Amino acid sequence: MININKINQIFEQFGSWVIRLRYLIVAVFILALVFGFAGLKKIQTDAGWDKWLLDSSKLKMAEDEFKEIFGNNDYVGVLVESDHLFDPKTLALIRALGKELKTQVPFADDIMSITDCEFSLGHEGGIEIITPVPDPIPWDNGTLAGIRDQILDKRLLNGKLISADGRFSWIMLRLTPYPEGWRSKDNKSAEMEVGKVATTIIRQDKYASLNPKSSGMPVIAHDKTAFFQKEMSRTMGLSLVVSLVVLTLALRSIKGITMTVIVTAGSVILTFGILGWIGKPIDVGMIMVPLYLGIAVSIGYSIHIFSFFKRHFLKTGRRKESVRLAVKETGWPILFTALTTVGALCSFHFVDVKPVRWIGSSTSLLVSIVFLMVVIMIPALLSFGKDRTVKQIQLHSNALLENLMAKLANLVLARPVPIIIIFFLAILTTVAGMRNFEVNFDIRKNMGFKVPYVNRLDQVSSSPLGAMYSYNVVVEFPNENMAREPENLKKLDLLEQEALGFPLTKKITSITEIIKDMNQVLHDGNPQFFAIPDTREMVAQIMLLYENAGGREAEKWIDYGYRRLRMTVDLKDYNTVEAYRELHQITQKAHALFPGANVTLAGSVAQFTVMQDIVSKGQLTSFLIAICVITGLMVLVFGNFKIGLIAMIPNITPALAVGGLMGWMRVPLDMMTITIMPMLLGLAVDDTIHFINHAKLAFEQKRDYADAIRHTFSAIGIPLLFTSLILTANFSVYLSSPAKVLFFLGIFTGTGIMTALLTDYFVTPVLLKTLKAFGPETITEQKTQPQYHLNKEVIQ
């Protein structure tokens, strides 16, 4: 068992060391801020789904191989809507927008639109590939009507590039592969830079009559980043206001509030500065989790030191001695809470998803820096100032709360059985709710339609042409030229028909439609020949004529060696269970059709499906590992297995409460909500450690559980209340967010924190007393219930 009294003496010596070196400490703090500010400018952000997978994962390697063969799968899409799509002015705007995107957007490859696409025509010598809308654009109504009919009659374009009613059309900018490690002058990734430039072009007033709605991963990444940056700025302001209000109530000291703000801001700046210097890209949507957690933890730790400093200072009037004693009494509990919090956060590394791992590492770093800042800078700053004359003050503003804590202690001691019964029923309710758990990465369900870019993407996917999610099926044959064998092309056509029968499928694109179209063109447009030719020679002739005519579209769907075939499936909706079933079914069907070939999946839906499995298993693994780590630390520190288990009950309860609430409310686990339960495990343990640590020290003095519990409520009941309020208040600012995931994060985190507090107030003392956790009592006489009061005076 660790000797806590000896550790407290070490922290007392540490406090003396801080006081002696306070000027040097302040100087080092200023240098650290300069270092941190410099690093902030180097922070790199990414927001793409393809950045979520680990480099070692099979799907990530399949994605990389896919891009190496077929090029960049990213695109910038613009859905155009007009009742007069073939009006010359509208066609001119479509062509102008496409041209501007192609010439100004970085890594632009080619444009696909009704004014700029491949359109094959047959003639006596073979085929000709033209642009369906000539340049200059004709103004004759009859010519324009003919162009309209010609495009709508083209099965290769109808339903893909233009809707059947002629009201919707795509402008599609394809992109070249991004250079490895490319960054813009303002330190943006290639994807983010593409999204920024494309968005600026599309949203110009001159294109407003097209009712353009942008999509594609670069645009989503840009809009997502812009949204979260705006939300972070807004909620940060709210968080500061809320924190200052709670700090004012807790500290009632301008000097104390100022010190806390300085230390908290310094911790955040230094942490993110270090992340900037490291140069590891981060998802901007995840920044807020470590940011708000770090702020809340910093303020909570500071309140504990101020509370004990104030108590000693009011009694003695000696500033430096009070600082030393405050560090002595709070240093070890704060260190222990920091270690357990970091231990819980490190469990995120068992989830094989990059953003979740980043949250674990960055938040662990932030909590560690917060601990060092609080136990070094707060005592150093508090040591500046003069001693004071002790004044006895009987009436103070905390009298109401102190009386409440005294009554609460008596209530808990008097009603152990009802408390345990209510606790047990609450646990059963939460466990019942957890049966409704699901994992879902659909941004419409997780973010909600109040988020502008999500609402726009939903409108795009709800249109006759658009789709929010898609996946690719790649069939790789063992030998070259096998991909253009008529038998294999017909099998691919069968695979497409299989996928078209799925409930989620909206449309499919592959090489088969190009070959069918070319075959029809070579047979004078006869619709009966919109089919795969029966002979190898005919397929080879079609491909040769196509390439000689300057056709390039086929390169996106079949590789140069004719070993691989690609099929893209666009979805009209997304459902976790159904998507998993359909991907499994299409893979099985592909293996059955192509027994000697290698079949792989790529694209957002494939990523989501894999990550859902990773998150489901990783959530459980992370939670169990966090429990084991914290339980082990509890047993090690308190030297008693019984105490370790008792300590875990109020720490597991918040996670169960949140899990049950998520289940009853049908809120899915996603990249953000997965962090809540392990994070709560790290936060909840703080209150438990302080409660048990003080209860144990108090028990060792009189060996009376009732007396120890009353003393604990009196000594730290109020600080625990304020630290919990600080944590809840910081996360409650999310309740004002239009994004569902942030709104629920505010609800669930606050619920978990307050559940932890109530469990520590009611369940922990009952278990400690009932199970005789600290050993047998030694009662020599009937004791009266002592009353504990804390003096209060504003710190000057």
C-alpha positions in Angstrom: 0.0 0.0 0.0 1.2 3.5 -0.9 2.0 5.7 2.1 -0.2 8.7 1.4 1.2 10.7 4.3 4.7 10.3 3.0 3.6 11.4 -0.5 1.9 14.4 1.0 5.2 15.4 2.6 6.9 15.1 -0.8 4.3 17.4 -2.2 4.8 19.8 0.7 8.5 19.9 -0.2 7.6 20.4 -3.8 5.4 23.4 -2.8 8.4 24.9 -1.0 10.5 24.4 -4.1 7.9 26.2 -6.3 7.8 29.1 -3.9 11.6 29.5 -3.9 11.7 29.4 -7.8 8.6 31.3 -8.5 10.3 34.0 -10.6 12.0 31.4 -12.7 8.8 29.5 -13.1 6.9 32.6 -14.4 9.7 33.2 -16.9 9.6 29.6 -18.1 5.8 29.9 -18.4 6.1 33.0 -20.6 8.7 31.2 -22.9 6.4 28.2 -23.1 3.6 30.5 -24.3 5.8 31.9 -27.0 6.7 28.4 -28.1 3.0 27.4 -28.0 1.9 30.4 -30.1 4.5 29.7 -32.7 3.3 26.1 -32.9 -0.4 27.1 -33.4 0.5 28.5 -36.8 1.7 25.1 -37.9 -1.4 23.1 -37.1 -2.6 21.0 -40.0 -6.2 20.1 -40.5 -7.9 17.4 -42.5 -11.6 16.5 -42.6 -11.9 13.7 -45.1 -13.4 10.3 -44.4 -10.5 8.6 -46.0 -8.2 10.0 -43.3 -10.0 8.0 -40.6 -8.5 4.6 -41.4 -5.1 3.5 -40.1 -2.4 3.1 -42.7 -2.0 -0.5 -41.8 -5.7 -1.4 -42.3 -6.6 -3.7 -45.2 -9.3 -1.3 -46.4 -6.8 1.7 -46.3 -4.4 -0.4 -48.4 -7.2 -1.3 -50.8 -8.1 2.4 -51.1 -4.5 3.4 -51.8 -4.2 0.7 -54.5 -7.5 1.8 -56.0 -6.3 5.4 -56.3 -3.0 4.3 -57.8 -4.8 2.4 -60.6 -7.9 4.5 -61.3 -6.7 7.9 -60.1 -8.2 10.2 -57.6 -11.7 9.2 -56.5 -12.4 12.7 -55.2 -14.5 15.1 -57.3 -16.2 18.4 -57.1 -19.9 18.0 -58.0 -22.4 20.8 -58.8 -26.0 19.9 -59.1 -27.7 22.4 -61.4 -31.5 22.9 -61.5 -33.4 25.0 -64.0 -36.8 24.8 -65.8 -35.0 26.1 -68.9 -31.9 24.0 -68.8 -31.4 24.2 -72.6 -31.9 27.9 -72.8 -28.7 29.4 -74.4 -28.0 31.6 -71.4 -28.3 28.6 -69.0 -26.0 26.5 -71.2 -23.5 29.3 -71.4 -23.4 29.6 -67.6 -23.0 25.8 -67.2 -20.0 25.8 -69.6 -18.5 28.9 -68.0 -18.8 27.4 -64.5 -17.2 24.2 -65.7 -14.4 26.1 -67.4 -13.7 28.2 -64.3 -13.6 25.2 -62.1 -11.2 23.4 -64.5 -8.8 26.3 -64.9 -8.8 27.6 -61.3 -9.2 24.7 -59.0 -5.9 23.0 -58.0 -5.4 19.4 -59.3 -8.3 19.7 -61.8 -8.4 16.9 -64.4 -11.5 17.1 -66.6 -15.0 18.4 -66.6 -18.2 16.4 -67.2 -21.4 18.3 -68.0 -24.0 18.4 -70.7 -21.9 21.1 -72.4 -18.6 19.2 -72.0 -18.8 15.4 -72.2 -18.1 12.6 -74.5 -20.9 12.0 -77.1 -20.3 9.3 -79.6 -21.7 9.4 -83.1 -21.5 6.7 -85.8 -20.4 7.4 -89.4 -19.2 5.4 -92.4 -15.6 5.2 -91.3 -16.4 4.3 -87.7 -17.2 6.5 -84.8 -16.7 10.1 -83.8 -16.7 11.5 -80.2 -18.0 15.1 -80.0 -19.3 17.6 -77.5 -23.1 17.5 -77.6 -23.4 21.3 -77.2 -21.3 23.1 -79.9 -19.2 26.2 -79.3 -20.4 28.8 -79.8 -23.8 27.8 -78.3 -26.6 28.1 -80.9 -29.5 30.4 -80.2 -32.0 28.7 -82.6 -34.8 27.1 -80.7 -35.1 24.2 -83.1 -31.4 23.4 -82.9 -31.5 23.6 -79.1 -34.6 21.3 -79.0 -32.7 18.8 -81.1 -29.7 18.9 -78.8 -32.0 18.3 -75.8 -33.6 15.3 -77.4 -30.3 13.9 -78.5 -28.9 14.1 -75.0 -32.0 12.7 -73.4 -32.1 9.8 -75.8 -28.5 8.8 -74.9 -28.9 6.1 -72.3 -25.3 6.7 -71.2 -26.3 10.2 -70.1 -30.0 10.0 -69.1 -30.3 9.4 -65.4 -26.5 9.9 -64.9 -25.6 13.4 -66.2 -29.1 14.7 -66.8 -32.5 13.9 -65.2 -35.2 12.3 -67.4 -37.3 15.5 -67.1 -34.5 17.7 -68.2 -34.5 19.9 -65.0 -31.4 18.7 -63.2 -27.9 18.2 -64.5 -24.4 17.6 -63.1 -21.3 19.5 -63.5 -18.5 17.2 -62.4 -14.9 18.2 -61.9 -12.6 15.2 -61.7 -9.3 15.6 -59.9 -5.7 14.3 -60.4 -4.1 12.4 -57.5 -2.9 14.7 -54.7 0.9 14.8 -54.2 2.0 13.1 -51.0 2.3 15.6 -48.2 1.2 18.6 -50.3 0.3 21.7 -48.3 -0.9 25.2 -49.5 0.8 28.4 -48.5 -1.6 28.8 -45.6 -0.9 25.2 -44.5 -4.1 23.6 -45.9 -4.1 20.0 -47.3 -4.7 19.4 -51.0 -8.3 18.3 -50.4 -9.1 21.4 -48.2 -7.5 23.8 -50.8 -9.6 22.2 -53.6 -12.8 22.6 -51.5 -12.0 26.2 -50.7 -11.3 27.3 -54.2 -14.2 25.3 -55.7 -16.7 26.7 -53.1 -15.6 30.3 -53.8 -16.2 29.8 -57.5 -19.6 28.0 -57.3 -21.1 30.5 -54.8 -20.5 33.5 -57.1 -23.6 35.6 -57.7 -23.3 35.2 -61.5 -24.1 31.5 -61.2 -27.1 32.0 -58.8 -29.7 31.4 -61.6 -28.4 27.8 -61.9 -29.4 27.1 -58.2 -26.1 25.3 -57.8 -25.7 22.8 -55.0 -22.1 21.7 -54.4 -21.0 18.3 -53.2 -18.0 16.0 -53.3 -15.5 15.2 -50.6 -13.3 18.3 -50.9 -16.4 20.6 -50.7 -17.7 18.6 -47.7 -14.3 18.8 -46.0 -14.2 22.5 -46.5 -17.7 23.1 -45.3 -17.3 20.8 -42.4 -14.2 22.6 -41.3 -15.8 26.0 -41.7 -18.8 24.9 -39.7 -16.8 23.6 -36.8 -14.5 26.6 -36.7 -17.5 28.8 -36.5 -19.1 26.6 -33.8 -15.9 26.5 -31.9 -15.5 30.3 -31.8 -19.2 30.7 -30.8 -19.2 28.0 -28.1 -15.8 29.0 -26.8 -17.3 32.5 -26.0 -20.2 30.9 -24.3 -17.9 28.5 -22.4 -15.8 31.3 -21.1 -18.8 33.2 -19.8 -20.3 30.1 -18.1 -16.9 29.2 -16.6 -16.4 32.7 -15.3 -19.8 32.6 -13.7 -19.1 29.3 -11.9 -15.6 30.4 -11.0 -17.0 33.5 -9.5 -19.4 31.5 -7.4 -16.6 29.0 -6.4 -13.7 31.4 -5.8 -15.3 34.8 -5.2 -11.9 36.3 -6.0 -10.8 38.3 -9.0 -7.2 37.3 -8.4 -8.2 33.6 -8.2 -10.3 33.8 -11.4 -7.5 35.6 -13.3 -4.9 33.0 -12.3 -7.2 30.2 -13.3 -7.9 31.8 -16.7 -4.1 32.4 -17.3 -3.2 28.8 -16.4 -6.0 27.3 -18.4 -5.3 29.3 -21.5 -1.6 28.6 -21.2 -2.2 24.9 -21.0 -4.4 24.9 -24.1 -2.0 27.1 -26.1 1.1 25.0 -25.2 -0.7 21.7 -25.9 -2.0 22.7 -29.4 1.3 24.4 -30.0 3.1 21.1 -29.5 0.6 19.4 -31.8 1.4 22.1 -34.4 5.1 21.5 -34.1 4.6 17.8 -34.4 2.8 18.4 -37.7 0.3 15.6 -37.5 -3.0 16.6 -39.4 -6.1 16.6 -37.3 -9.8 16.5 -38.0 -11.1 19.9 -37.0 -14.5 18.4 -35.9 -12.7 16.6 -33.1 -10.7 19.5 -31.7 -13.6 20.6 -29.4 -13.5 17.4 -27.3 -10.0 17.8 -25.9 -10.4 21.6 -25.8 -13.4 21.7 -23.6 -12.3 18.7 -21.5 -8.9 20.4 -20.9 -10.6 23.7 -19.9 -13.0 22.0 -17.5 -10.3 19.8 -15.9 -7.9 22.8 -15.5 -10.6 24.8 -13.8 -11.6 21.9 -11.6 -8.0 21.2 -10.5 -7.5 24.9 -9.7 -10.6 25.1 -7.6 -9.3 22.3 -5.3 -6.0 24.1 -4.7 -7.7 27.5 -4.1 -10.2 25.9 -1.7 -7.5 24.5 0.5 -5.3 27.6 0.2 -8.2 29.7 1.3 -8.9 27.5 4.3 -5.3 27.7 5.6 -4.9 31.4 4.7 -8.0 32.4 6.6 -6.8 30.5 9.6 -3.1 31.6 9.7 -2.9 34.7 7.5 0.5 33.4 6.3 0.5 33.2 2.5 3.5 31.1 1.6 2.8 28.6 4.4 -0.8 28.3 3.1 0.4 27.7 -0.4 2.7 24.9 0.8 0.0 23.2 2.8 -2.5 23.5 -0.1 0.0 21.7 -2.4 0.6 19.2 0.4 -3.1 18.3 0.7 -4.2 18.5 -2.9 -1.1 17.5 -4.9 -1.5 13.8 -4.5 -5.3 13.6 -5.2 -4.8 15.8 -8.3 -1.9 13.7 -9.5 -3.9 10.6 -9.0 -6.9 12.0 -10.8 -4.7 13.1 -13.7 -3.1 9.7 -14.0 -6.5 7.9 -14.0 -7.9 10.4 -16.5 -4.9 9.9 -18.8 -5.1 6.1 -18.3 -8.8 6.2 -19.4 -8.0 8.4 -22.4 -5.1 6.2 -23.5 -7.6 3.4 -24.0 -8.7 5.2 -27.1 -5.6 3.8 -28.8 -7.3 0.5 -28.9 -9.9 1.9 -31.4 -8.3 1.5 -34.9 -9.6 4.9 -36.2 -7.3 7.8 -36.5 -9.6 10.6 -35.1 -10.4 8.6 -32.0 -6.8 7.8 -31.4 -5.9 11.5 -31.9 -8.5 12.5 -29.2 -6.9 10.0 -26.8 -3.3 11.2 -27.4 -4.1 14.9 -27.6 -6.4 15.0 -24.6 -3.9 12.9 -22.6 -1.2 15.4 -23.4 -3.5 18.3 -22.5 -4.5 16.8 -19.1 -0.8 16.1 -18.4 0.1 19.7 -19.2 -2.9 21.0 -17.2 -1.7 19.0 -14.2 1.8 20.4 -14.4 0.5 24.0 -14.9 -1.9 23.8 -12.0 0.4 22.3 -9.4 3.3 24.6 -10.5 1.9 27.9 -11.8 -1.1 28.3 -9.4 1.1 27.9 -6.3 3.7 30.1 -7.8 1.2 32.9 -8.5 -0.5 32.5 -5.2 2.7 33.0 -3.3 3.0 36.5 -4.6 1.4 38.9 -2.1 1.6 39.9 1.6 0.5 38.0 4.7 -2.6 39.2 6.4 -4.1 39.6 9.9 -6.5 36.8 10.8 -10.1 37.9 11.2 -12.8 35.7 12.6 -15.8 35.8 10.4 -18.9 33.8 11.4 -21.3 34.7 8.6 -20.3 33.9 5.1 -21.8 33.2 1.7 -21.1 29.5 1.8 -23.1 28.8 4.9 -26.1 27.6 2.9 -24.0 25.1 1.0 -22.2 23.9 4.1 -25.5 23.3 5.9 -26.7 21.5 2.8 -23.6 19.2 2.9 -24.1 18.5 6.6 -27.7 17.5 6.0 -26.7 15.5 3.0 -24.2 13.5 5.1 -26.8 12.8 7.7 -29.3 11.7 5.1 -26.9 9.3 3.5 -25.9 7.8 6.9 -29.6 7.4 7.9 -31.0 5.9 4.6 -28.5 3.3 3.3 -31.1 0.7 2.2 -33.4 3.0 0.1 -30.3 4.5 -1.5 -29.0 1.1 -2.6 -32.5 0.0 -3.9 -32.9 3.2 -6.0 -29.4 2.8 -7.3 -30.0 -0.8 -8.3 -33.3 0.1 -10.1 -31.5 2.9 -12.0 -28.8 0.5 -13.1 -31.4 -2.0 -14.4 -33.1 0.8 -16.4 -29.9 1.9 -18.0 -28.9 -1.7 -18.9 -32.3 -2.2 -20.6 -31.7 1.0 -22.7 -28.3 -0.2 -23.9 -30.0 -3.0 -25.9 -31.0 -0.3 -28.4 -27.3 0.6 -29.1 -26.3 1.1 -32.8 -23.3 2.5 -34.7 -24.0 4.8 -37.5 -21.9 7.3 -39.5 -24.6 8.9 -41.6 -24.0 12.6 -41.2 -27.7 13.3 -41.8 -28.6 11.3 -38.7 -25.6 12.4 -36.6 -25.4 16.1 -37.6 -29.0 16.8 -38.5 -30.5 19.0 -41.1 -30.1 22.3 -39.1 -26.4 22.2 -40.2 -26.4 24.0 -43.6 -24.0 21.8 -45.5 -25.8 18.6 -44.3 -29.1 20.0 -45.4 -27.6 20.9 -48.8 -26.1 17.5 -49.3 -29.5 15.9 -48.4 -31.1 18.0 -51.1 -28.5 16.8 -53.6 -29.0 13.1 -52.6 -32.8 13.5 -52.8 -32.6 14.8 -56.4 -33.0 12.4 -59.4 -29.3 12.5 -60.0 -27.5 13.0 -56.7 -26.2 10.6 -54.1 -24.5 11.3 -50.8 -22.8 7.9 -50.4 -21.3 5.4 -52.8 -18.9 2.4 -52.9 -16.7 0.9 -55.6 -16.3 -2.8 -56.4 -13.0 -3.7 -58.1 -12.6 -7.0 -59.8 -8.9 -7.9 -60.5 -8.2 -10.8 -62.8 -5.0 -12.9 -62.7 -4.0 -12.1 -66.3 -4.0 -9.0 -68.7 -6.8 -8.6 -71.2 -9.2 -10.7 -69.2 -11.2 -7.6 -68.2 -12.3 -7.1 -71.8 -13.4 -10.7 -72.4 -17.1 -10.6 -73.4 -17.9 -13.3 -70.8 -16.4 -11.2 -68.0 -18.1 -8.0 -69.1 -21.4 -9.8 -69.2 -20.8 -11.1 -65.7 -20.1 -7.6 -64.6 -23.4 -6.6 -66.1 -25.1 -9.4 -64.1 -23.4 -8.0 -61.0 -24.8 -4.6 -61.8 -28.3 -6.0 -62.1 -27.8 -7.7 -58.7 -26.8 -4.4 -57.1 -29.7 -2.5 -58.8 -32.1 -4.8 -57.0 -30.8 -3.7 -53.6 -33.1 -1.3 -51.6 -30.3 1.3 -51.1 -29.0 1.4 -54.7 -29.8 4.5 -56.8 -27.6 4.1 -59.9 -24.5 2.2 -61.1 -21.7 3.3 -63.4 -19.1 1.1 -65.1 -17.4 0.3 -68.4 -20.3 -1.8 -69.6 -22.5 1.2 -70.4 -19.7 2.7 -72.5 -19.3 -0.5 -74.5 -23.0 -0.9 -74.9 -23.4 2.6 -76.1 -20.5 2.2 -78.6 -22.0 -1.1 -79.8 -25.4 0.7 -80.4 -23.7 3.6 -82.2 -21.9 1.2 -84.6 -25.2 -0.4 -85.4 -26.9 2.9 -86.5 -28.3 3.6 -83.1 -30.5 0.5 -83.0 -31.6 0.1 -79.3 -31.4 -3.7 -79.6 -27.6 -3.4 -79.8 -27.3 -1.6 -76.4 -25.6 -4.7 -75.1 -22.2 -6.3 -74.6 -21.0 -7.9 -77.9 -20.7 -11.7 -78.0 -17.2 -11.9 -79.5 -13.8 -10.9 -78.2 -13.0 -9.4 -81.6 -16.0 -7.1 -81.5 -15.1 -5.8 -78.0 -11.5 -5.2 -79.1 -12.7 -3.3 -82.2 -15.0 -1.1 -80.1 -12.3 -0.3 -77.6 -9.8 0.5 -80.4 -12.3 2.8 -82.3 -13.1 4.5 -79.0 -9.5 5.2 -78.1 -8.7 6.4 -81.7 -11.6 8.8 -81.5 -10.1 10.4 -78.4 -12.3 8.8 -75.8 -11.0 9.0 -72.2 -13.9 8.2 -70.0 -13.2 4.4 -70.1 -9.9 5.0 -68.3 -12.0 5.6 -65.1 -13.5 2.1 -65.3 -10.9 -0.2 -66.8 -7.2 -0.2 -66.3 -4.6 0.0 -69.1 -3.6 -3.7 -68.9 -7.3 -4.7 -69.0 -6.9 -6.7 -65.7 -9.3 -4.7 -63.6 -12.9 -3.7 -63.8 -14.5 -1.0 -61.6 -18.1 -0.6 -60.8 -19.4 2.4 -58.7 -22.7 2.0 -56.8 -24.4 5.3 -55.7 -26.9 5.0 -52.8 -30.2 6.8 -52.5 -30.3 6.3 -48.7 -28.2 4.9 -46.0 -29.0 2.4 -43.3 -26.3 0.7 -41.2 -27.7 -2.8 -41.2 -28.9 -2.8 -44.8 -25.6 -1.3 -46.1 -23.7 -4.1 -44.3 -26.0 -6.7 -45.8 -25.7 -5.3 -49.3 -21.9 -5.0 -49.2 -21.7 -8.6 -48.0 -24.1 -9.8 -50.7 -22.4 -8.0 -53.6 -19.0 -9.3 -52.5 -20.3 -12.9 -52.3 -22.0 -12.5 -55.8 -18.8 -11.1 -57.3 -16.7 -14.0 -55.9 -19.3 -16.4 -57.3 -19.2 -14.8 -60.8 -15.4 -14.4 -60.9 -14.0 -17.4 -59.0 -10.4 -16.8 -60.0 -10.4 -13.0 -59.4 -9.7 -10.8 -56.5 -12.6 -8.7 -55.4 -12.1 -5.5 -53.2 -14.3 -2.7 -52.0 -13.5 1.0 -51.8 -15.3 4.2 -51.1 -17.2 5.9 -48.2 -19.8 3.2 -47.6 -17.2 0.5 -47.5 -15.2 2.6 -45.0 -18.3 3.3 -42.9 -19.1 -0.4 -42.7 -15.6 -1.4 -41.7 -15.4 1.5 -39.2 -18.8 0.5 -37.6 -17.3 -2.9 -36.8 -14.1 -1.3 -35.6 -16.0 1.2 -33.4 -18.3 -1.4 -31.9 -15.4 -3.6 -30.9 -13.1 -0.7 -30.1 -15.7 0.9 -27.8 -16.0 -2.2 -25.7 -12.3 -2.9 -25.7 -11.5 0.7 -24.8 -14.0 0.8 -22.0 -12.9 -2.5 -20.5 -9.2 -1.5 -20.7 -10.0 1.8 -19.0 -11.8 0.0 -16.2 -8.9 -2.4 -15.7 -6.3 0.4 -15.7 -8.3 2.6 -13.2 -9.2 -0.3 -11.0 -5.6 -1.4 -10.9 -4.5 2.1 -10.0 -7.1 2.3 -7.2 -6.1 -1.0 -5.7 -2.4 0.0 -5.9 -2.9 3.3 -4.3 -5.3 2.4 -1.6 -3.6 -1.0 -1.0 -7.0 -2.7 -0.8 -8.8 -4.7 -3.5 -12.2 -4.0 -1.8 -11.6 -0.2 -2.0 -10.6 -0.5 -5.6 -13.8 -2.2 -6.5 -15.9 0.2 -4.4 -14.2 3.1 -6.2 -15.1 1.7 -9.6 -18.8 1.6 -8.9 -19.3 5.4 -9.1 -17.0 5.5 -12.1 -18.8 2.8 -14.1 -22.2 4.2 -13.3 -22.0 7.4 -15.4 -21.0 5.4 -18.4 -23.9 3.0 -17.9 -26.2 6.0 -17.4 -25.1 7.6 -20.7 -25.2 4.3 -22.5 -28.7 3.6 -21.3 -29.8 7.2 -22.2 -28.3 6.9 -25.7 -30.2 3.6 -26.2 -33.6 4.9 -25.0 -33.2 8.1 -27.1 -32.0 6.0 -30.1 -28.8 8.2 -30.5 -26.2 6.2 -32.4 -22.5 5.8 -31.7 -20.4 7.8 -34.1 -16.9 9.3 -34.2 -17.8 11.8 -31.5 -20.2 10.0 -29.2 -17.8 7.0 -29.0 -15.5 9.2 -26.9 -18.1 10.0 -24.2 -18.0 6.8 -22.1 -14.3 6.3 -21.7 -13.9 10.0 -21.2 -16.5 10.0 -18.5 -14.6 7.1 -16.8 -11.6 9.4 -16.6 -13.6 12.4 -15.3 -15.8 10.6 -12.8 -12.8 9.0 -11.1 -11.6 12.5 -10.0 -14.5 13.0 -7.6 -14.2 9.4 -6.3 -10.5 9.8 -5.6 -11.0 13.0 -3.7 -13.9 11.5 -1.7 -12.2 8.2 -0.8 -8.8 9.8 -0.1 -10.3 12.3 2.3 -12.6 9.7 3.9 -9.6 7.4 4.5 -7.5 10.1 6.1 -10.4 11.2 8.3 -11.1 7.6 9.3 -7.5 6.9 10.3 -7.7 9.7 12.8 -10.8 8.5 14.8 -11.6 5.1 13.1 -15.3 6.1 13.0 -17.0 5.8 9.6 -19.9 8.2 10.3 -17.5 10.8 11.6 -15.2 10.3 8.6 -18.0 10.6 6.1 -19.4 13.8 7.7 -15.9 15.3 7.7 -15.5 14.4 4.0 -18.7 16.1 3.1 -17.7 19.1 5.0 -14.1 19.3 3.6 -14.6 18.5 -0.1 -18.4 18.3 -0.7 -18.6 21.9 -2.0 -15.4 21.7 -4.1 -16.7 18.5 -5.7 -20.0 20.3 -6.4 -18.3 23.2 -8.1 -15.9 21.1 -10.2 -18.8 19.0 -11.4 -20.7 22.2 -12.2 -17.7 23.5 -14.1 -17.4 20.4 -16.2 -21.1 20.3 -16.8 -21.3 24.0 -17.6 -18.4 23.8 -20.1 -20.1 20.9 -22.1 -23.5 22.4 -21.7 -22.6 25.1 -24.3 -23.1 22.4 -26.9 -26.8 22.5 -26.2 -26.9 25.6 -28.3 -25.4 23.9 -31.3 -27.5 23.1 -34.4 -25.5 19.9 -34.8 -27.2 16.9 -33.2 -23.9 15.3 -32.3 -22.7 18.3 -30.4 -26.2 18.8 -28.8 -26.2 15.2 -27.6 -22.6 15.5 -26.5 -23.7 18.3 -24.1 -26.6 16.3 -22.8 -24.7 13.0 -22.3 -21.5 14.5 -20.8 -23.5 16.6 -18.4 -25.7 13.6 -17.5 -22.6 11.5 -16.9 -20.8 14.1 -14.7 -23.8 14.7 -12.5 -24.5 11.0 -12.2 -20.9 10.6 -11.0 -21.3 13.3 -8.5 -24.6 11.9 -7.1 -23.2 8.4 -7.0 -20.2 9.7 -5.0 -22.5 11.7 -2.7 -24.9 8.8 -2.0 -23.5 5.4 -3.0 -19.8 5.7 -2.2 -20.2 6.6 1.5 -22.9 3.9 1.9 -20.5 1.2 0.4 -17.5 2.5 2.4 -19.4 2.3 5.7 -21.4 -0.9 5.0 -18.4 -2.9 3.7 -16.0 -1.5 6.3 -13.6 -0.7 3.5 -11.0 0.9 5.7 -11.1 -1.8 8.4 -13.0 -2.2 11.7 -14.1 0.8 13.7 -12.8 1.7 17.2 -15.6 3.4 19.1 -14.9 4.0 22.8 -17.9 6.3 23.6 -21.0 7.6 22.1 -20.1 10.5 19.8 -22.2 13.5 19.1 -22.4 14.6 15.5 -19.9 17.4 15.1 -20.6 20.3 12.9 -18.0 21.5 10.4 -17.8 25.0 9.0 -15.4 26.6 6.6 -14.4 30.2 7.0 -14.5 32.4 4.0 -13.0 35.6 3.0 -12.3 37.1 -0.4 -8.7 36.6 -1.4 -7.0 39.9 -1.9 
